[in-house]
Amino acid sequence: MLRTFRFSRAIPPAGPLRLSNSFAPSRTERLSARQASGPRIHIAGLRMEKKNFEDEAGEGDRSIKKSSAAAKFKPEVNSMQRLLSSDSSGGWEKCWELGLTPWDLGRATPVITHLHQAGVLPKGRALVPGCGTGYDVVAMACGERYVVGLELSDKAIEKANELFSALPNANYFKFLKADFFNWNPSEKFDLIFDYTFFCAIEPEMRPEWAQKTSELLKPDGELLTLIFPIDDHVGGPPYKVSVSDYEEVLHPMGFKAVSIVDNEMAVGPRKGREKLGRWKRPARPSSSL
Ligand SMILES: C[S@@+](CC[C@H](N)C(=O)[O-])C[C@H]1O[C@@H](n2cnc3c(N)ncnc32)[C@H](O)[C@@H]1O
């Protein structure tokens, strides 16, 4: 489904949404997704076979419905959820320390690499809140775009710096430890990219997420959301999301969707459960007084 709103300054059409048939069937969906995304940063020793967050979460939920015996198939997500629910302040750090990071794709999400390479992302300053290992941060960073990866977890930042600080584009990104909700940088952003952060926070925090996003973005800045996981599972994180969940909190902040389309470049089991949303705040008509 495509919803389009007209603005005085149009965002370039979302090219990637028409290209995704480059997903050729292959041995595994994940492998084909990697192939479809074009060049990728290769880092020796990087773990590539990480289980998928959504795969695990979805199966975990089904397992709970089916039988407790079946739940043992997805221990990583179950353990992560237990940890987060038992420790609201330090749960994320513990997940990182224990290597309970089932959301981690082990690479940038293909659509962000594609949008970057297609030259359709805003230049200037970009922010990735809850960036995790920071693959998406690194994928977008270039001479024309400085990217800040914001993370609550020291361990995540340590890992990101270990992996990426020697890359040729390392001058164009940084990882910063801060709580997104309390962070007040001196400069605003031209682009904010949210992927698996909205679904990771408690649903009652979503209005605050929208408020903070609005504060951090320049008036003509773009919010790019990979809306995931769109399904009907219970509990989280990841909590289920829908386009209307985003609209509910973004519309009061003045954001309108420029486009919302299926992300056909979604990896493996995320396919069909992920939409790309591009949001802006239309310029207010100037007063005639
Ligand atoms: C589900 S993970 C997603 C990581 C990354 N976006 C990805 O797709 O791989 C959510 C991340 O948000 C971080 N996080 C949670 N609450 C946060 C907050 N209030 N401020 C900044 N980061 C936060 C966690 O430490 C975790 O790394």
The ligand as an ORCA input file, in Angstrom:
! r2SCAN-3c Opt
* xyz 0 1
  C      16.326     -4.334     19.498
  S      17.848     -3.541     19.651
  C      18.076     -2.897     18.020
  C      19.496     -2.586     17.659
  C      19.687     -2.103     16.218
  N      18.795     -1.023     15.868
  C      19.533     -3.243     15.255
  O      18.579     -3.221     14.441
  O      20.359     -4.151     15.285
  C      17.437     -2.112     20.581
  C      18.666     -1.349     21.034
  O      18.254     -0.141     21.665
  C      19.094      0.103     22.773
  N      18.318      0.960     23.678
  C      17.271      0.594     24.447
  N      16.765      1.643     25.082
  C      17.514      2.720     24.709
  C      17.485      4.108     25.026
  N      16.566      4.596     25.886
  N      18.386      4.919     24.446
  C      19.303      4.439     23.582
  N      19.388      3.130     23.245
  C      18.505      2.282     23.798
  C      19.425     -1.268     23.321
  O      20.614     -1.281     24.076
  C      19.516     -2.093     22.048
  O      20.829     -2.164     21.580
*
